[in-house]
Structures are given as structure tokens and as C-alpha cells.
Amino acid sequence: MPDLSRGTFLVRSGLPLAASVLPTPGAAAPAQTEQALPVRAHSGPGTTRVSLDVNGTKRTLDIEPRVTLLDALRERLNLTGTKKGCDQGTCGACTVLVNGRRIVSCLTLAIMHQNDAITTIEGLGTPEHLHPMQAAFLEHDGFQCGYCTPGQIVSAVGHLNEDRPTDDATVREFMSGNICRCGAYPNIVAAIQDAAKAGARASI
């Protein structure tokens, strides 16, 4: 047996393997075994028809199931009085009434509230005919920048709808979910107490 060096042995033993895997000139390419995945026209679950009763009017929307009540009101129904603040349910700027009770609309889906009676700040009063709570906020200067004011007013009406006492401590406790960054809290409390005397319940 000839004396082969290590390099010579590797070269000679590798040639048949290389020949078996390298295509011969002019040979057709091997057929593809995998088919391309179809391209989807869009992603997501698609839209669903939702019927909402907002401020006494039936409104029908075609929206994705993941759309929040806040976004449905603001972006689809153009009811922009309801404000988007933190979008995490902590500031209260997006408060609306559902069947007379207050909720933060950024933490609930619109599809969950079909056939519920939804009241936004636009449904409480008009510039010509203010709701008693709106009039009280004006009278007591219960706002400064005004961004939180719609949520404050709607929440205040909800507070009275819940038949809670209107002493200072109770009002502060049950309005604590509505943050006023300007610090108009004493005036807000006074406005709520004044509106309570006028029987300020939700009316649409």
C-alpha cells in the first residue's frame, strides 16, 4: 500500500463526495419541494357590525372586535368630548355613563355594550341648555385647562346617580378616579354639592 500523506488522503477521498453533490454543467435545477405561502390581503379578525345606543340615538358601526368604546366614540362617531388621557384607566378623562353608571371607556370594548344606554358629555346638555352639573362647574369655576372636565362632569353625574352622600369626604373618595392636573378639586367638590341640590341626574 502506498504511503499516503494526510493531505493526499483527504483530497482523494473527498472527490467522489464532491462529484455527487455538485450539479453537472447544463443539468436542470432540482424541483422545489416547498410551495410559497399565500400572501394574505390583510391581517386581523376582520370587522363586526355593532349597534350602540349613544345619547339616545342608535348608531351602527362596522369595527374590529378589539376597538375600545373610547375609540369607537371618538374616531368612528366623532364624539370627541370624551377625552383620551392615559389610555390605561387611571385618569378618568374618558369617563362615560353606561346604563346610568360611570365607566372608563378606554378599558372596555365597544362590542361589549350593544343594547346598553351610553351617555357621553355631549348627551348631558347643550350650550343653550346646560345640564345642571355643567352649569355648576361653570358657576364654581371647576376647571382650568378643561381637558379633564368632560370626564369630571360625567363622573359627577354618575356619583349622584349612585345616590351617594355629598359631604366633602365622600365626594373626594368617589371622585378620586378622576384626576385634575390643574388641582381644581375644591371647586369641583363645591360644584357637585351645588348640583346635587338642583337634582342633577343624567337626562338625555
C-alpha positions in Angstrom: 0.0 0.0 0.0 1.5 3.3 -1.0 2.5 5.7 1.7 -0.2 8.5 1.5 0.1 11.8 3.3 -2.8 13.0 5.3 -3.5 15.8 2.8 -3.4 13.5 -0.2 -5.8 11.1 1.5 -8.4 13.8 2.2 -8.2 15.1 -1.3 -8.6 11.7 -2.9 -11.4 10.6 -0.5 -13.4 13.9 -1.0 -13.5 13.9 -4.7 -16.3 11.3 -5.1 -18.4 13.1 -2.5 -18.0 16.4 -4.2 -18.9 14.9 -7.5 -22.1 13.5 -6.1 -23.3 16.8 -4.7 -22.2 19.3 -7.4 -24.5 19.6 -10.4 -23.2 18.7 -13.7 -22.9 21.6 -16.3 -26.2 22.1 -18.1 -28.2 19.9 -15.7 -31.7 21.2 -14.7 -32.1 22.6 -11.3 -33.9 20.2 -8.8 -37.6 20.7 -8.4 -38.7 22.9 -5.5 -40.2 20.8 -2.7 -41.8 23.7 -0.8 -44.6 25.9 -2.1 -44.6 29.6 -1.4 -47.1 30.6 1.3 -50.1 32.6 0.0 -50.0 36.4 0.7 -52.8 37.5 2.9 -54.7 40.6 1.8 -54.9 41.8 5.4 -54.3 40.7 9.0 -56.6 40.6 11.9 -60.0 39.2 12.7 -62.0 41.5 10.3 -64.9 43.7 11.2 -68.1 43.1 13.1 -71.3 45.0 12.9 -72.0 46.7 16.3 -75.1 48.6 17.3 -74.7 51.2 20.0 -77.3 53.3 21.7 -75.4 56.6 22.3 -77.1 59.6 23.8 -80.5 58.2 22.8 -79.6 57.5 19.2 -79.0 54.1 17.7 -75.6 54.0 15.8 -74.4 51.1 13.7 -70.6 50.6 13.2 -68.5 48.1 11.3 -65.5 47.7 13.6 -62.9 45.2 14.7 -63.8 43.4 17.9 -60.7 44.9 19.6 -61.9 48.5 19.2 -62.4 50.1 22.6 -65.5 52.0 23.4 -63.4 55.2 23.7 -62.0 54.8 20.2 -65.4 54.0 18.8 -66.9 57.2 20.3 -64.0 59.5 19.3 -62.8 58.1 16.0 -65.9 56.5 14.5 -68.8 58.6 15.9 -66.8 61.9 16.2 -67.9 62.4 19.8 -64.6 63.9 20.8 -65.9 65.4 24.1 -64.8 62.1 25.7 -61.1 62.6 26.1 -58.2 60.1 25.8 -55.8 60.8 28.6 -53.7 57.9 30.0 -55.5 55.2 27.9 -54.8 52.9 30.9 -57.9 53.6 33.0 -56.2 55.7 35.7 -57.0 59.3 34.9 -60.8 59.2 34.3 -60.7 61.6 31.3 -62.7 59.1 29.2 -65.5 58.5 31.7 -68.9 57.8 30.2 -72.2 56.5 31.7 -73.4 53.1 30.7 -76.9 52.4 31.9 -76.5 55.3 34.3 -73.3 54.1 35.9 -69.9 55.5 35.2 -67.1 53.5 33.5 -63.7 54.4 31.9 -64.3 53.8 28.2 -60.7 53.1 27.4 -60.8 49.8 29.3 -63.9 48.3 27.7 -64.6 47.1 24.2 -67.4 48.7 22.1 -68.7 45.3 21.2 -69.5 44.6 24.8 -72.0 47.4 25.1 -74.6 46.6 22.4 -78.1 47.5 23.6 -76.6 49.4 26.6 -77.6 53.1 27.1 -74.3 55.0 26.7 -74.2 58.7 27.7 -71.3 60.9 26.8 -70.7 64.6 27.8 -72.4 65.6 24.5 -75.6 63.8 25.7 -75.8 65.7 29.0 -76.6 69.2 27.8 -76.1 71.7 25.0 -74.6 75.3 25.1 -78.2 76.6 25.0 -79.5 74.2 27.7 -76.7 73.2 30.1 -77.1 70.2 32.3 -77.3 71.3 36.0 -73.8 69.7 36.6 -72.3 71.7 33.7 -73.9 74.9 35.0 -72.5 74.2 38.4 -69.0 73.6 37.1 -69.2 77.0 35.3 -70.6 78.7 38.4 -67.9 77.4 40.7 -65.0 77.6 38.2 -64.5 73.8 38.5 -61.9 73.7 35.7 -58.8 75.3 34.4 -57.2 73.8 31.3 -60.5 71.9 30.8 -59.0 68.6 29.5 -60.3 66.5 32.4 -63.6 68.4 32.7 -65.8 66.2 30.5 -64.8 63.2 32.5 -65.2 65.0 35.7 -68.7 66.2 34.9 -69.9 62.8 33.6 -68.4 61.1 36.7 -70.0 63.6 39.0 -73.4 62.9 37.4 -72.7 59.2 37.9 -71.8 59.9 41.5 -75.2 61.4 42.1 -77.0 58.6 40.1 -75.5 56.2 42.6 -77.3 58.1 45.4 -74.1 58.6 47.4 -73.7 61.3 50.1 -72.3 64.6 49.0 -70.2 65.6 52.0 -66.7 66.6 51.3 -65.0 63.3 52.2 -67.4 61.1 50.3 -67.3 63.2 47.1 -63.5 63.2 47.2 -63.4 59.5 47.8 -65.8 58.6 45.0 -64.4 61.1 42.5 -60.8 60.1 43.2 -60.7 58.2 39.9 -60.8 61.5 38.0 -57.5 63.3 38.1 -57.3 67.1 37.7 -53.7 68.0 36.9 -54.6 71.7 37.5 -55.7 71.0 41.0 -59.2 72.4 40.9 -60.5 69.9 43.4 -62.1 72.2 45.9 -64.1 73.9 43.2 -65.1 70.5 41.7 -66.4 69.4 45.1 -68.4 72.6 45.5 -69.9 72.2 42.1 -71.0 68.7 42.8 -72.6 69.7 46.1 -74.4 72.6 44.4 -75.6 70.4 41.5 -76.9 67.8 44.0 -79.3 70.5 45.4 -80.6 71.0 41.9 -81.2 67.3 41.4 -78.5 66.8 38.7 -79.2 63.3 37.4 -78.4 62.1 33.9 -81.0 63.1 31.4 -81.0 62.7 27.6 
